[in-house]
């Protein structure tokens, strides 16, 4: 179950540079002109997790398999994108299915990098993208309203669905995003098939200049203030520095480079962890001599659901789960040692998996 995140932003804000930095399977063309990215770039990035490496040190497996995030990078959006300006309709369609949106906002000055909108203004830039996403969603909602009104004539049960759609329409018309509407689970079912862009959680990336990468600047502060009521997250980073770090294959060189810039870890690691937090995701592990592997699940999932990410048959035939907490595994050094001191637990179908659990599933084929 790979998490999907779509990168959006105006042209020349550092989107493709960020994609180059996070992706270990594809490289986007970072160019200083509009629409250099015609087709969406899709790449995979390993989720950094020191716990996985620690488990591997103890188990010494044949291979280590991290969980991954799939990143989708589309061309920079412009005013009118929702109506097709700059191929905007095509670009927006490419991120309909993603789980979260990474919104890159320019928070630096550089006269050598083109900007259509005049003076640097991250709040205005954010609002341009918001408006285009809202207009695209409004179009989707209005089309479904028309369809639902016809269905009501045949079956009154669609009345509740229509009421939700009308609320969404009125909300979008006020220039607000659907995620701010606080729909409950049942109400969200009415719009689930629309995959509304403004219903997705957002992580803002304030792309700052090098001197501001640790402290932020007046532009990132303005952006932070503008999103304080959005239930969104924001991180500050310099995308060019991150791209340079990502290109280094030698671990020692990478470490020296980060020390030079007073970095304890790449900002990309913070970005990925922030995306996990935004989507309420957990990681559990399987650990054996063949492989030590990380698996992604949603917070609150029970053991059979967690087993399903390995294979659907594991959920269907679930019997029990053998569970060791990560801390116990590290303290005692092996599954056998944990079993000997009673730190290996047998859990049933109602067990809610915790972040960092080391698990082995028993199931019927």
C-alpha positions in Angstrom: 0.0 0.0 0.0 2.2 2.8 -1.3 1.2 6.3 -0.1 0.7 8.6 -3.1 1.4 12.3 -2.8 0.9 14.8 -5.7 3.1 17.9 -5.9 1.4 21.2 -7.0 2.4 24.8 -7.2 2.9 27.7 -9.6 5.6 27.5 -12.3 9.2 27.9 -11.2 8.6 27.5 -7.4 10.9 24.5 -7.1 8.4 21.6 -7.7 10.5 19.6 -10.1 13.6 20.3 -8.1 11.8 18.8 -5.1 10.7 15.8 -7.1 14.3 15.2 -8.2 15.4 15.2 -4.6 12.8 12.8 -3.3 12.6 10.4 -6.2 15.0 7.5 -6.5 13.4 6.0 -9.6 12.9 9.0 -11.9 14.2 12.5 -12.6 12.1 15.4 -13.6 13.4 18.1 -16.0 13.8 21.2 -14.0 13.7 24.1 -16.4 13.1 27.8 -16.1 10.0 28.1 -18.3 6.4 27.1 -18.2 5.1 23.7 -18.8 8.4 21.9 -19.1 6.7 19.0 -17.4 4.0 17.9 -19.8 3.4 14.4 -18.7 3.3 13.7 -14.9 6.6 12.5 -13.4 6.1 9.5 -11.1 8.8 8.3 -8.8 9.3 6.2 -5.7 11.1 7.2 -2.5 12.1 5.0 0.4 10.6 6.0 3.7 13.6 6.6 6.1 13.2 4.7 9.3 16.2 4.1 11.6 14.2 1.3 13.3 14.3 -0.8 10.1 18.1 -0.5 10.1 18.4 -1.4 13.8 16.2 -4.5 13.3 18.4 -5.5 10.3 21.5 -5.2 12.5 20.0 -7.7 14.9 18.5 -10.1 12.5 21.1 -9.9 9.7 18.6 -10.7 6.9 19.3 -11.4 3.2 17.7 -8.1 2.3 16.1 -5.0 3.8 12.9 -3.7 2.3 11.7 -0.2 3.4 8.2 1.0 2.7 7.8 3.6 0.0 6.0 6.8 -1.0 4.9 7.4 -4.6 5.4 11.0 -5.7 3.5 12.5 -8.7 4.8 15.7 -10.1 2.7 17.7 -12.5 3.5 20.9 -14.4 3.2 24.3 -12.7 -0.4 25.5 -12.5 -1.5 29.0 -13.6 -4.6 31.1 -13.3 -7.3 29.5 -15.3 -5.9 26.0 -14.9 -9.3 24.6 -13.8 -10.7 25.8 -17.2 -7.9 24.3 -19.1 -5.4 27.2 -19.2 -1.9 25.8 -19.7 -3.3 22.3 -20.1 -4.5 22.7 -16.5 -7.4 20.3 -16.7 -5.1 17.5 -17.9 -2.6 18.2 -15.1 -5.2 18.3 -12.4 -6.6 15.0 -13.5 -3.2 13.4 -12.9 -3.5 14.0 -9.1 -7.1 13.0 -8.6 -6.2 9.7 -7.0 -3.4 10.8 -4.7 -3.8 10.5 -0.9 -2.2 13.9 -0.1 -1.1 17.1 -1.8 2.4 18.6 -1.4 2.0 22.3 -2.2 5.3 24.0 -3.0 5.3 27.7 -2.4 8.1 30.1 -3.4 9.5 31.9 -0.4 12.7 33.3 -1.9 13.8 36.1 -4.1 15.8 35.5 -7.3 15.7 37.8 -10.2 17.0 35.1 -12.5 14.0 32.9 -11.9 10.9 33.9 -13.8 7.7 34.8 -12.0 4.5 35.8 -13.8 2.7 37.3 -10.8 5.0 40.2 -10.0 6.6 40.7 -6.6 7.2 37.6 -4.4 3.9 36.9 -2.5 3.6 33.4 -1.1 0.0 34.0 0.3 -1.2 35.2 -3.1 0.5 32.3 -4.8 -1.1 29.8 -2.4 -4.5 31.4 -3.0 -4.1 31.1 -6.8 -3.6 27.4 -6.5 -6.4 27.1 -3.9 -8.8 28.8 -6.3 -8.0 26.6 -9.2 -8.4 23.4 -7.1 -11.7 24.8 -5.7 -13.0 25.7 -9.2 -12.1 22.2 -10.5 -14.0 20.6 -7.5 -17.0 22.9 -8.0 -17.3 21.7 -11.6 -17.2 18.1 -10.4 -19.8 18.8 -7.6 -22.2 20.7 -10.0 -22.1 17.8 -12.5 -23.0 15.3 -9.7 -25.8 17.5 -8.4 -27.4 17.4 -11.9 -27.1 13.6 -11.9 -28.4 13.2 -8.4 -31.4 15.5 -9.0 -32.5 13.1 -11.7 -32.0 10.1 -9.5 -34.2 11.6 -6.7 -37.1 11.5 -9.1 -36.8 7.7 -9.2 -35.6 7.1 -5.7 -36.0 9.5 -2.7 -33.0 7.9 -0.9 -30.7 10.2 -2.9 -32.1 13.2 -1.0 -29.4 13.0 1.7 -26.7 12.8 -0.9 -28.0 15.8 -2.6 -28.0 17.8 0.6 -24.3 17.1 1.1 -23.5 18.0 -2.5 -25.3 21.3 -2.1 -23.4 22.1 1.1 -20.2 21.4 -0.8 -21.2 23.6 -3.7 -22.0 26.5 -1.4 -18.8 26.1 0.5 -16.7 26.0 -2.6 -18.5 29.1 -4.0 -17.3 31.0 -0.9 -13.7 30.2 -1.9 -13.2 27.5 0.8 -11.8 24.0 0.6 -13.9 20.9 1.3 -11.4 19.7 4.0 -12.6 22.7 6.1 -16.2 21.6 5.9 -15.7 18.8 8.6 -18.0 16.3 6.9 -18.6 13.1 8.9 -17.8 9.6 7.5 -21.3 9.1 6.1 -21.4 12.5 4.5 -18.0 11.9 2.9 -19.5 8.8 1.2 -21.6 11.1 -0.9 -18.6 12.7 -2.5 -16.1 9.8 -2.3 -16.4 9.0 -6.0 -15.4 12.5 -6.9 -11.9 12.4 -5.4 -12.2 16.1 -4.7 -8.8 17.8 -4.7 -9.6 20.2 -1.9 -10.7 17.4 0.4 -7.2 16.0 0.4 -4.8 16.8 3.3 -2.1 19.3 2.4 1.5 19.6 3.3 3.0 23.0 2.4 6.6 23.2 1.5 8.0 26.7 2.0 11.0 26.7 -0.5 13.3 29.3 1.0 16.7 30.7 0.1 19.9 29.1 1.6 20.4 31.6 4.5 16.8 31.0 5.7 16.8 27.2 5.5 17.0 26.8 9.3 15.1 29.9 10.5 12.6 30.7 7.8 12.0 34.3 6.5 9.3 36.9 6.2 7.8 35.0 3.3 7.6 31.7 5.1 6.2 33.4 8.2 3.4 35.0 6.0 2.6 31.6 4.6 2.5 30.0 8.1 0.1 32.7 9.3 -2.2 32.2 6.3 -2.6 28.5 6.9 -3.0 28.4 10.6 -6.7 27.5 10.5 -6.4 24.9 7.7 -5.4 21.8 9.7 -2.5 21.5 7.3 1.2 21.1 8.0 4.2 23.2 6.7 7.9 22.5 6.5 10.7 24.9 5.6 13.4 23.7 3.3 15.8 24.7 0.5 14.9 22.5 -2.4 18.2 23.0 -4.2 20.2 21.9 -1.2 18.0 18.8 -0.8 18.5 17.9 -4.5 22.3 18.1 -4.0 22.1 15.8 -1.0 20.0 13.3 -2.8 22.5 13.2 -5.7 25.3 12.1 -3.4 25.9 8.4 -3.4 28.7 8.3 -0.9 27.3 8.3 2.6 30.4 10.0 4.1 30.3 12.8 1.5 26.6 13.3 2.3 27.3 13.5 6.0 30.1 16.0 5.6 27.8 18.1 3.3 25.1 18.1 5.9 27.5 19.0 8.7 28.7 22.0 6.6 25.1 23.2 6.5 24.4 22.3 10.1 21.8 19.7 9.2 21.1 16.7 11.5 19.0 15.0 8.7 17.8 15.9 5.2 14.7 18.1 5.2 13.3 15.4 2.9 13.1 13.0 5.8 11.0 15.6 7.7 8.8 16.0 4.6 8.1 12.3 4.4 7.5 11.9 8.1 5.2 15.0 8.0 3.2 13.3 5.2 2.9 10.2 7.3 1.6 12.2 10.3 -0.8 14.1 8.0 -2.3 10.9 6.8 -2.3 9.2 10.3 -0.1 6.4 9.1 1.8 3.8 11.2 4.6 1.4 10.3 4.9 -2.2 11.5 7.7 -4.6 10.7 8.3 -8.2 9.8 11.7 -9.6 10.7 13.2 -12.8 9.5 16.4 -14.2 8.0 15.1 -13.8 4.5 14.1 -10.1 4.9 13.4 -7.3 7.4 10.6 -5.3 6.0 8.5 -2.2 6.8 4.8 -2.1 6.1 2.5 1.0 6.1 -1.0 0.9 7.7 -3.5 3.4 9.0 -3.7 4.3 12.7 -6.4 2.2 14.3 -6.1 -0.8 12.0 -6.6 -4.2 13.6 -4.3 -7.1 13.1 -6.2 -8.7 10.2 -6.3 -5.4 8.3 -2.5 -5.0 8.9 -2.0 -8.6 7.6 -3.9 -7.7 4.4 -1.1 -5.3 3.2 1.2 -8.4 2.9 -1.5 -10.4 1.1 -5.3 -10.4 1.1 -5.3 -14.1 2.0 -3.6 -13.2 5.3 -6.7 -11.2 6.3 -9.2 -13.8 5.0 -7.5 -16.7 6.8 -6.3 -14.7 9.8 -5.9 -16.8 13.0 -3.5 -15.0 15.4 -0.6 -12.6 15.3 2.7 -13.0 17.1 3.6 -9.5 18.3 6.8 -8.0 19.8 7.2 -4.3 20.5 10.1 -2.7 18.8 11.7 -1.6 22.1 11.5 -5.1 23.5 13.0 -6.6 20.3 15.9 -4.2 20.5 16.4 -4.7 24.3 16.5 -8.5 24.1 18.1 -8.8 20.6 16.1 -11.5 18.9 12.6 -13.1 18.6 13.9 -16.2 20.5 15.1 -14.1 23.4 11.8 -12.1 23.5 9.9 -15.4 23.5 12.0 -16.8 26.3 11.3 -13.8 28.6 7.6 -13.6 27.8 7.8 -10.5 25.6 6.2 -12.2 22.5 2.5 -11.8 22.7 -0.2 -13.8 20.9 -3.0 -11.4 19.7 -6.3 -12.0 18.1 -8.6 -10.2 15.5 -9.4 -7.3 17.8 -5.8 -6.3 18.5 -5.1 -2.7 17.3 -1.6 -2.6 15.8 0.8 -0.1 17.3 3.5 1.9 15.5 6.7 -0.1 15.5 5.2 -3.6 16.3 7.3 -6.5 15.0 4.7 -9.0 13.8 4.3 -12.5 12.4 0.9 -13.8 11.2 -0.7 -17.2 11.5 -3.4 -17.9 8.9 -5.3 -20.6 7.1 -4.8 -20.8 3.3 
